[in-house]
Each structure stands twice: as C-alpha cells, then as structure tokens.
Amino acid sequence: MEGPLNSDFSAARVHLERAYYYLRGDDETSRAACDTLDLLIETVTEAQHMRPKAGVLEFPLSPARQAG
C-alpha cells in the first residue's frame, strides 16, 4: 500500500491560471467560469503558502538550570 499523496498546489495553480487565460470570451459563461476560477486560484494559492503546524519540542534542562 502506498503512502498518502501530497497535492502539488503550485502545478495546479499554473493550470488554473492557464484555463483563466483561455476563457477570454465576453459571454456570460466565460465570465462566470473566470469568477469561479478566481476563487479556485485563491484557494490553491492559500493552500500552497500554508505552513504546517509546528510541534513544540521539550528539551531536558541542563543540571545548571535545574539547580537555579
């Protein structure tokens, strides 16, 4: 069994932006599609720049710090 797949948000964003570029029509369908693509591009960009939550590592105290 393979491990979990990680999304390539950068590549997805490039393809969404390319689709946006090709939908240059002045018709209602093209405008609606571009509005939707705007939302998708924004969501993917946010996901791309999210940082995983960092865990806190506890280090043992040195003997000098334990005494003080």
C-alpha positions, 0 to 999 in steps of 0.5 A, spaced: 500 500 500 502 506 498 503 512 502 498 518 502 499 523 496 501 530 497 497 535 492 502 539 488 498 546 489 503 550 485 502 545 478 495 546 479 495 553 480 499 554 473 493 550 470 488 554 473 491 560 471 492 557 464 484 555 463 483 563 466 487 565 460 483 561 455 476 563 457 477 570 454 470 570 451 465 576 453 459 571 454 456 570 460 459 563 461 466 565 460 465 570 465 462 566 470 467 560 469 473 566 470 469 568 477 469 561 479 476 560 477 478 566 481 476 563 487 479 556 485 486 560 484 485 563 491 484 557 494 490 553 491 494 559 492 492 559 500 493 552 500 500 552 497 503 558 502 500 554 508 505 552 513 504 546 517 503 546 524 509 546 528 510 541 534 513 544 540 519 540 542 521 539 550 528 539 551 531 536 558 534 542 562 541 542 563 543 540 571 545 548 571 538 550 570 535 545 574 539 547 580 537 555 579 
